[in-house]
């Protein structure tokens, strides 16, 4: 093995160990380390240095990021709190410029967090001493480690947020926003949309846990509700509102009903529009990505156990996942299979080639979901839906996933790590569906049940077409 190969192997093993966030990892801070650091910073008079250390601990941001003048700070917003902004730029839908008919007026702000004004004022002042401050902080930590037997380093302090996030039901996406981590470092960061208050309440769950560990009084998070921009939405602007989702499903449903009213002259229009409705509803139930030939063959569905195997990212096998089906999704796939069986009997003599394709779909020898174009059966995709069904689709191809991610962010009883597994938004080396994973499918059931309840409240139901 050549030397470069050895280096590559060691690097891969180091990344693997780091991303596992093992509780026994020597690089993790203990509660004792955190208590000593927090008490030291609270009792020491050198505000610039100690407040900067606290800010790094509270936010998961590096000292360099905190001192970066490109990061905006509004030191006094309301009730003793200010805002620390991020440099994250979310991709914007065409609707930001008003050309999307689905949701034309949404333009969310970049993520930002609330911190005590005293800390933010100190950070602003510390930016004038950027060259010497880091050396000063390292000497402080060395002194603490020597006197208290701790293992504090700037890197470990910064990583503490990610170590504790899952325990406090803060998703990796939300931790990335708080820490000003690049969007590409976690796929879910591009999907999430929430109010600044929702993010702040989760963030202060983490901060006040630090205060509890340290034996100090918690921050009064209720004061954040009085901030003038507390209701502002931050993050992605690609999620449809509940009303827009209702309108989208109703539009497809009415197209099916209109085609059905002209049966049998519109037999293939019924087939195409009903297929589109079935796929759209299943995508809302399972978080399937917008792909060519979604769900593959019928073999990927187990209607007895009520689960579906999803492979919606060919470039990454780790994104494949086993997802539970809720009652709406199960009913829709059963209705669709029954529809295909009856449709086959209806067209097997008049359209034998197309009927053979449908029969192969029922036997799991061809993709379950197909469309019928001018030249015969073809695969299901957004492009073919636009051309064959003449539908105007939402501008964001994965609009269902944006809506799901936004909705699940508001569900306190849903496990944040299970949401990442459900969405296929894990980091490169996560192993939620591997043989060694302790992921409980009951957590995924909670997710699909929560989505089902929301869809029922929106009057979104499985559609049956009888021939």
ZABA-670539 format. One line per 10 residues: number of its first residue (from 1); their letters; for each residue x, y, z of C-alpha. Coordinates in Angstrom, 2 decimals, always signed. Layout:
% residues N
NUM> A> X/Y/Z; ...
***
This chain:
% residues 467
1> XXXXXXXXXX> +0.00/+0.00/+0.00; +1.46/+3.33/-1.02; +1.87/+6.21/+1.38; -0.99/+8.32/-0.15; -3.30/+5.31/+0.23; -2.35/+4.98/+3.89; -3.09/+8.67/+4.47; -6.44/+8.35/+2.70; -7.41/+5.32/+4.80; -6.44/+7.00/+8.08
11> XXXXXXXXXX> -8.39/+10.14/+7.08; -11.49/+8.10/+6.24; -11.31/+6.28/+9.58; -10.90/+9.57/+11.43; -13.94/+11.09/+9.67; -15.98/+7.95/+10.39; -15.13/+8.07/+14.09; -15.83/+11.82/+14.28; -19.26/+11.62/+12.61; -20.38/+8.79/+14.88
21> XXXXXXXXXX> -20.24/+11.26/+17.82; -19.38/+8.38/+20.18; -20.21/+9.09/+23.83; -16.84/+7.64/+24.86; -14.87/+9.75/+22.37; -11.93/+11.47/+24.07; -12.56/+14.58/+21.97; -15.97/+15.15/+23.59; -16.42/+17.49/+26.53; -17.83/+16.01/+29.73
31> XXXXXXXXXX> -20.44/+17.72/+31.89; -17.62/+18.51/+34.32; -15.67/+20.28/+31.56; -18.74/+22.31/+30.63; -19.51/+23.20/+34.25; -15.96/+24.40/+34.91; -15.85/+26.46/+31.71; -19.24/+28.10/+32.24; -18.55/+28.97/+35.88; -15.12/+30.35/+34.97
41> XXXXXXXXXX> -16.61/+32.55/+32.25; -19.38/+33.75/+34.57; -17.04/+34.66/+37.42; -14.11/+36.18/+35.46; -14.02/+39.91/+34.84; -12.38/+39.73/+31.37; -15.64/+40.04/+29.45; -14.26/+40.11/+25.92; -12.49/+36.76/+26.21; -14.93/+34.91/+28.45
51> XXXXXXXXXX> -18.03/+36.10/+26.59; -16.47/+34.97/+23.32; -15.82/+31.53/+24.82; -19.41/+31.35/+26.06; -20.68/+32.37/+22.63; -18.69/+29.55/+21.02; -20.06/+27.06/+23.56; -23.65/+28.32/+23.18; -23.63/+28.44/+19.36; -21.19/+25.79/+18.14
61> XXXXXXXXXX> -19.39/+28.47/+16.14; -15.64/+28.82/+15.86; -13.91/+31.86/+17.31; -12.97/+32.86/+13.75; -16.63/+32.82/+12.73; -17.70/+34.91/+15.72; -15.01/+37.49/+14.98; -15.79/+37.56/+11.26; -17.01/+41.06/+10.43; -19.13/+39.64/+7.59
71> XXXXXXXXXX> -21.37/+38.06/+10.26; -23.95/+40.67/+11.23; -24.69/+41.35/+14.90; -27.61/+43.39/+16.20; -26.61/+43.72/+19.83; -29.90/+45.02/+21.22; -33.22/+43.88/+19.80; -35.50/+43.65/+22.82; -35.57/+42.60/+26.51; -31.83/+42.07/+26.88
81> XXXXXXXXXX> -31.37/+39.95/+23.75; -29.82/+40.65/+20.37; -29.38/+38.69/+17.17; -26.35/+36.91/+15.73; -26.87/+36.30/+12.02; -25.47/+33.67/+9.69; -23.83/+33.83/+6.30; -25.98/+30.95/+5.03; -27.71/+31.71/+1.73; -30.63/+29.47/+0.86
91> XXXXXXXXXX> -31.42/+28.78/-2.79; -34.56/+30.68/-3.74; -37.49/+29.45/-5.77; -38.60/+31.45/-8.79; -41.49/+32.49/-6.59; -39.18/+35.01/-4.92; -39.47/+37.10/-8.06; -43.20/+36.51/-8.30; -43.37/+34.15/-11.30; -44.58/+31.06/-9.43
101> XXXXXXXXXX> -48.34/+30.83/-9.11; -48.16/+28.45/-6.17; -46.63/+30.69/-3.49; -45.59/+34.05/-4.94; -44.96/+36.20/-1.88; -42.68/+34.19/+0.43; -39.10/+35.39/+0.83; -37.70/+34.08/+4.12; -34.73/+35.62/+5.90; -31.39/+33.89/+6.37
111> XXXXXXXXXX> -31.18/+32.01/+9.70; -30.23/+33.95/+12.83; -30.20/+33.27/+16.56; -30.82/+35.23/+19.75; -28.09/+35.74/+22.35; -27.88/+37.94/+25.47; -26.95/+41.50/+24.51; -24.00/+41.54/+26.93; -22.35/+38.66/+25.05; -22.97/+40.23/+21.64
121> XXXXXXXXXX> -21.56/+43.62/+22.73; -18.41/+41.85/+23.89; -18.05/+40.02/+20.58; -18.36/+43.29/+18.66; -15.62/+44.80/+20.83; -13.45/+41.67/+20.53; -13.37/+41.98/+16.74; -10.87/+44.79/+17.12; -8.44/+42.35/+18.81; -8.88/+39.39/+16.47
131> XXXXXXXXXX> -5.13/+38.74/+16.01; -4.33/+38.46/+19.73; -7.62/+37.16/+21.14; -7.28/+33.54/+20.00; -3.86/+33.24/+21.66; -5.33/+34.76/+24.81; -8.22/+32.26/+24.79; -5.85/+29.32/+24.35; -3.79/+30.50/+27.35; -6.97/+30.82/+29.43
141> XXXXXXXXXX> -7.98/+27.25/+28.54; -4.50/+25.92/+29.28; -4.64/+27.53/+32.73; -8.10/+26.06/+33.43; -7.01/+22.60/+32.27; -3.96/+22.72/+34.54; -5.84/+23.88/+37.63; -9.09/+21.93/+37.22; -8.04/+18.77/+35.36; -10.27/+19.54/+32.36
151> XXXXXXXXXX> -9.63/+18.90/+28.66; -10.92/+22.15/+27.18; -9.89/+23.20/+23.68; -11.49/+25.64/+21.24; -12.35/+22.77/+18.91; -14.06/+20.68/+21.58; -16.01/+23.70/+22.82; -17.28/+24.35/+19.31; -18.32/+20.71/+18.78; -20.30/+20.43/+22.02
161> XXXXXXXXXX> -23.53/+21.62/+20.39; -23.51/+18.77/+17.87; -22.72/+16.22/+20.58; -25.71/+17.25/+22.71; -28.19/+18.17/+19.95; -29.79/+14.74/+19.52; -30.25/+14.34/+23.30; -32.22/+17.60/+23.36; -34.24/+16.81/+20.21; -32.45/+19.45/+18.14
171> XXXXXXXXXX> -32.04/+18.22/+14.59; -28.71/+18.26/+12.79; -30.23/+20.81/+10.40; -31.15/+23.16/+13.25; -27.69/+22.69/+14.79; -26.16/+23.61/+11.43; -28.22/+26.80/+11.33; -27.24/+27.75/+14.89; -23.55/+27.09/+14.18; -23.54/+28.83/+10.78
181> XXXXXXXXXX> -22.51/+25.62/+9.01; -22.52/+25.60/+5.19; -25.69/+24.22/+3.58; -23.81/+21.55/+1.66; -22.54/+20.02/+4.91; -26.02/+18.72/+5.69; -28.69/+18.18/+3.04; -31.60/+18.99/+5.35; -30.37/+22.56/+5.82; -31.71/+23.49/+2.39
191> XXXXXXXXXX> -35.22/+22.23/+3.18; -36.07/+23.62/+6.58; -38.29/+26.64/+7.14; -39.43/+27.85/+10.56; -40.01/+31.00/+12.58; -37.10/+32.57/+14.43; -38.96/+31.93/+17.71; -39.29/+28.21/+17.00; -35.54/+27.98/+16.43; -34.81/+30.12/+19.51
201> XXXXXXXXXX> -36.93/+27.94/+21.83; -35.02/+24.84/+20.68; -31.68/+26.64/+20.92; -32.34/+27.79/+24.49; -33.26/+24.23/+25.43; -29.56/+23.56/+24.79; -28.25/+26.77/+26.42; -30.36/+26.38/+29.56; -29.24/+22.76/+29.83; -25.66/+24.10/+30.02
211> XXXXXXXXXX> -26.76/+26.53/+32.73; -28.42/+23.66/+34.63; -25.26/+21.52/+34.41; -23.27/+24.47/+35.73; -25.64/+25.18/+38.62; -26.52/+28.62/+37.22; -29.91/+30.19/+36.63; -31.60/+29.72/+33.20; -32.30/+32.47/+30.71; -35.90/+33.68/+30.51
221> XXXXXXXXXX> -36.80/+32.53/+27.00; -40.30/+33.98/+27.27; -38.74/+37.42/+26.76; -37.82/+36.31/+23.23; -41.51/+36.18/+22.35; -41.67/+39.95/+22.76; -38.94/+40.61/+20.19; -40.30/+42.49/+17.16; -38.94/+39.96/+14.63; -39.77/+36.82/+16.65
231> XXXXXXXXXX> -42.42/+35.68/+14.15; -40.22/+36.20/+11.08; -39.75/+33.06/+9.00; -36.22/+31.96/+8.26; -34.68/+29.41/+5.90; -36.10/+27.87/+2.74; -38.93/+29.63/+0.90; -39.81/+26.55/-1.14; -42.33/+24.94/+1.21; -45.96/+25.27/+0.19
241> XXXXXXXXXX> -48.42/+26.54/+2.75; -51.12/+24.15/+3.94; -53.65/+25.96/+1.76; -51.42/+25.65/-1.32; -50.96/+21.94/-0.63; -54.73/+21.51/-0.44; -55.14/+23.40/-3.71; -52.49/+21.27/-5.45; -54.12/+17.96/-4.45; -57.61/+19.29/-5.22
251> XXXXXXXXXX> -56.46/+20.38/-8.68; -55.23/+16.88/-9.52; -58.31/+15.26/-8.02; -60.63/+17.45/-10.10; -58.66/+16.52/-13.22; -59.24/+12.83/-12.45; -62.95/+13.43/-11.88; -63.30/+15.48/-15.06; -61.63/+12.75/-17.12; -63.80/+10.10/-15.44
261> XXXXXXXXXX> -66.97/+12.01/-16.34; -66.10/+11.57/-20.05; -65.27/+7.86/-19.84; -64.57/+5.86/-22.01; -63.29/+8.47/-24.49; -60.74/+9.68/-21.92; -59.58/+6.29/-20.68; -55.86/+7.12/-20.86; -56.39/+10.55/-19.37; -57.96/+8.81/-16.38
271> XXXXXXXXXX> -54.95/+6.49/-16.19; -52.40/+9.33/-16.30; -54.10/+11.74/-13.91; -54.90/+9.04/-11.37; -51.30/+7.81/-11.50; -50.12/+11.37/-10.87; -52.47/+11.73/-7.88; -51.33/+8.41/-6.41; -47.63/+9.29/-6.71; -48.16/+12.81/-5.32
281> XXXXXXXXXX> -50.05/+11.56/-2.27; -47.55/+8.76/-1.62; -44.70/+11.29/-1.83; -46.41/+13.34/+0.87; -46.68/+10.24/+3.06; -43.13/+8.93/+2.53; -40.92/+11.98/+1.70; -39.84/+10.32/-1.56; -37.64/+12.56/-3.70; -38.81/+13.69/-7.12
291> XXXXXXXXXX> -37.16/+11.08/-9.35; -37.64/+9.19/-12.58; -39.73/+6.03/-12.04; -40.39/+6.55/-8.30; -40.83/+3.56/-5.95; -39.56/+1.06/-8.53; -41.54/-2.17/-8.72; -44.43/-3.42/-6.61; -42.00/-5.70/-4.74; -40.75/-2.61/-2.88
301> XXXXXXXXXX> -44.12/-2.40/-1.08; -45.03/-4.74/+1.79; -48.70/-4.11/+2.42; -48.88/-6.66/+5.23; -46.21/-4.95/+7.32; -47.20/-1.59/+5.81; -43.70/-0.49/+4.78; -42.02/+0.62/+1.55; -38.38/+0.42/+0.49; -37.24/+3.72/-1.02
311> XXXXXXXXXX> -34.20/+4.17/-3.26; -34.48/+7.75/-4.43; -30.82/+8.74/-4.64; -28.86/+6.42/-6.89; -25.55/+8.15/-6.16; -25.79/+7.29/-2.46; -26.90/+3.88/-1.23; -26.94/+5.27/+2.33; -29.98/+7.36/+1.34; -32.01/+4.18/+0.73
321> XXXXXXXXXX> -34.41/+3.53/+3.57; -37.34/+1.44/+4.81; -40.26/+3.76/+5.54; -43.54/+2.83/+7.29; -46.75/+3.53/+5.40; -49.56/+5.31/+7.21; -53.21/+4.44/+6.60; -53.62/+7.03/+3.83; -50.56/+5.77/+1.94; -51.56/+2.12/+2.37
331> XXXXXXXXXX> -55.09/+2.80/+1.14; -53.80/+4.74/-1.87; -51.45/+1.99/-3.04; -54.21/-0.62/-2.57; -56.63/+1.51/-4.60; -54.02/+1.91/-7.31; -53.25/-1.82/-7.54; -56.98/-2.56/-7.81; -57.28/+0.13/-10.48; -54.43/-1.39/-12.51
341> XXXXXXXXXX> -55.99/-4.86/-12.36; -59.33/-3.61/-13.65; -57.67/-1.32/-16.18; -55.73/-4.27/-17.59; -58.96/-6.20/-18.19; -60.43/-3.13/-19.84; -57.63/-2.55/-22.39; -56.04/-5.97/-22.93; -57.74/-6.44/-26.33; -57.87/-2.85/-27.59
351> XXXXXXXXXX> -54.35/-1.91/-26.41; -52.49/-5.23/-26.04; -48.94/-3.81/-25.85; -49.89/-1.28/-23.19; -51.89/-3.92/-21.33; -48.85/-6.20/-21.28; -46.82/-3.43/-19.64; -49.52/-2.98/-16.98; -49.55/-6.74/-16.35; -45.76/-6.68/-15.94
361> XXXXXXXXXX> -46.15/-3.86/-13.39; -48.58/-5.98/-11.39; -46.08/-8.87/-11.50; -43.21/-6.61/-10.36; -41.48/-7.09/-13.72; -41.77/-3.38/-14.59; -42.05/-0.09/-12.70; -45.31/+0.22/-10.82; -45.99/+3.82/-11.84; -45.96/+4.67/-15.56
371> XXXXXXXXXX> -47.63/+7.17/-17.87; -49.09/+6.61/-21.31; -47.83/+9.06/-23.93; -48.49/+9.35/-27.65; -46.08/+6.55/-28.51; -47.08/+4.20/-25.70; -46.14/+3.57/-22.07; -43.28/+5.57/-20.61; -41.74/+6.18/-17.18; -43.23/+8.54/-14.60
381> XXXXXXXXXX> -41.33/+11.80/-14.07; -42.14/+15.46/-13.51; -41.16/+16.25/-17.09; -43.52/+13.63/-18.49; -46.30/+14.77/-16.17; -46.01/+18.31/-17.59; -45.94/+17.10/-21.19; -48.49/+14.28/-21.06; -50.93/+15.47/-18.40; -50.45/+19.18/-19.17
391> XXXXXXXXXX> -50.07/+20.01/-15.46; -48.36/+23.09/-14.07; -46.29/+21.76/-11.16; -44.86/+23.73/-8.22; -41.51/+25.32/-9.07; -39.57/+23.33/-6.43; -39.44/+19.74/-7.68; -39.19/+18.39/-4.11; -41.95/+20.62/-2.75; -43.42/+17.68/-0.80
401> XXXXXXXXXX> -40.16/+17.30/+1.14; -40.00/+21.02/+1.91; -43.53/+20.86/+3.30; -42.78/+17.72/+5.35; -39.55/+19.16/+6.79; -41.30/+22.41/+7.75; -44.20/+20.53/+9.37; -42.05/+18.06/+11.32; -39.92/+20.88/+12.74; -43.00/+21.92/+14.76
411> XXXXXXXXXX> -43.66/+18.43/+16.19; -42.08/+18.23/+19.66; -42.87/+14.52/+20.10; -41.02/+13.50/+16.96; -37.38/+12.48/+17.36; -35.06/+14.79/+15.39; -32.60/+12.06/+14.39; -35.50/+9.89/+13.16; -36.61/+12.81/+10.95; -33.19/+12.86/+9.28
421> XXXXXXXXXX> -33.44/+9.10/+8.72; -37.00/+9.46/+7.37; -35.95/+12.18/+4.94; -32.72/+10.46/+3.87; -30.91/+13.56/+5.17; -28.22/+11.81/+7.17; -24.59/+12.70/+6.95; -22.34/+10.74/+4.63; -21.37/+8.12/+7.21; -24.58/+7.74/+9.22
431> XXXXXXXXXX> -25.96/+4.22/+9.45; -29.60/+4.43/+10.57; -30.62/+1.45/+8.44; -27.48/-0.66/+8.90; -27.36/-3.90/+10.87; -25.79/-2.14/+13.87; -28.27/+0.72/+14.06; -30.45/+1.18/+17.15; -33.03/+3.24/+15.23; -36.47/+2.21/+16.46
441> XXXXXXXXXX> -39.04/+1.94/+13.69; -41.60/+3.11/+16.26; -40.02/+6.58/+15.92; -40.61/+6.47/+12.15; -44.20/+5.38/+12.81; -44.69/+8.50/+14.93; -43.55/+10.59/+11.97; -45.88/+9.04/+9.39; -48.78/+9.11/+11.87; -48.18/+12.82/+12.52
451> XXXXXXXXXX> -48.15/+13.49/+8.77; -51.37/+11.49/+8.39; -53.15/+13.49/+11.08; -52.11/+16.71/+9.37; -53.29/+15.49/+5.96; -56.64/+14.44/+7.45; -57.02/+17.91/+8.98; -56.37/+19.34/+5.52; -59.02/+17.01/+4.07; -56.43/+15.19/+1.94
461> XXXXXXX> -57.49/+11.58/+1.44; -56.71/+8.51/-0.61; -58.55/+8.55/-3.94; -60.31/+5.51/-5.40; -61.29/+5.19/-9.08; -63.74/+2.44/-9.94; -63.94/+1.18/-13.52
***
